[in-house]
C-alpha cells in the first residue's frame, strides 16, 4: 500500500532507544496496535498522536514523519462537506486509489454508504 508519510525514523528512533512498540505505546499513551500501524504505514497519525509519540521519544514531529518522496495527493471519490474533519477511507477501486470522506454519526465517524458499497473490506481509515 502506498503511504503519504515516510515513517522509518519512528521505528529507527524507537529501536535505538531499545524500546519495544509496547514500551513506546506505554510512554506515549498510544496503543501498541496503533504504533505498529503507523510504523508500517497502514495509518497516518493524527496531530495529537504524532505529538505524543514525538514527546515520548524526545524528538520533533518533523524528525519522525516526513512526506514520502514522490507522494501524490490521493484524489477524492467525491468532494467532502465544508465542515469535513479530514478523516477518510482510502480504497483501491479498479486499481485506482481514492479518498472517501467519513461522516459523523451518533456512534462516531463512519464512511458514507456509497463508499462502503463500492470498497468492501479493502478500505483503510486514514487521516489526511
N, C-alpha and C positions, 0 to 999 in steps of 0.2 A: 504494500500500500504506500502511496506517496504521502509525504508529510510536508507541512508548511514550515516546520521548525527542524533545525538540527539540534539534537539533544545529547549528543555524545559527551559533552562536557559534564552534564549532570551525573551520569554513571561514572565517568572517569574521576571526578572530584569525590564522589561518594566512596568509590573503591580506594582512592588514595588515602582516605581517612581510615580505611579498614572497616567501614560501616557496611552492614547488610542493608537491603531495602527496608527490612523491618526496623532497623535502628534509625534510618533516616525518617521513616514514617512516624515513629515514636517521638523523635525530636521536633518534627515539623507539624504534627497534628494532621497529617495527610495519611490516608490509608495505604497499606503496603501494596494493595492491588492497583491503586491509582499511581503510585510511584512506578510500578512496573509498566503500567500502560503508557505513562509519559515517557519513560526511558526507551520503550520500543516504538514510540511514535504513533501508537494507536489512539492516544488522547492528547489534545493540545490543552495545556493547563490554563485555568482561569488566572487572572491577575493575582487574586488572593493566594491561590495555591503556589504560583511562581514566587511570590514574595515570601511565603512561609518556607519554601524549600531553600531559597537563597539565604534567608536569615539563619536557618538551621545549619547551613554549610559555611556561614560566614563569607558569603560571596555576593556579588551583584547579579541581579536577574540577567542582565545582558551578557554576563560571562557564562551563564548556564544555557541560555536559549538564544539562538540567532536564526534569522531566516535561512532556510535551506537554499543552497545555491541553485539558481535557476527555477525556484519555486514560482509557479504562476498562480494567480488568483483562481480559485475554483468558481466557475460561473453558477449563478443561481438558477434553480429549476423554475422559479417564479420569484418576483420581487417581494421581499419581506415588507411587512407593515412598517410605518414610520416609527412606531414605538418598539420595534424588534430589539431584543436584548443581546443579540449576537450569537445565541446558541443555534446550532444547525445539526442536521443529519447529513453526512456526506455519503453518497452512494454511487456505485458504478451501475449505469444503466446503458446496456448495449455498448459497453466498452468506453463510455464517456462518464467521467466523474462530475457529479452535480451536487450543489449545496441546497438542502431543503430546510427552510426556516421552521423552527419549532413554534408551537402555540402554547400559551399558558392555559392550564386547566385547573380545576379545583384540586386535583391530585398532583399538580406541578407541571413542568414543561412536557409537551408531547408533540410529535410530528403531526402535521396536517394529514387528514385521512388519505388524500391523494398520494402523499409521499409513502405512507405505509403500503398502500395498494401496489405501487409500482416498484418498490425497492425490496420488500420482503426482509429476510434476515441479513442481507448484505450491508445494510445501513449501519453507520457508526456515528455516535453522538460526538460532536465537536463544538468547541467554542472558537470562533474566528475573531 
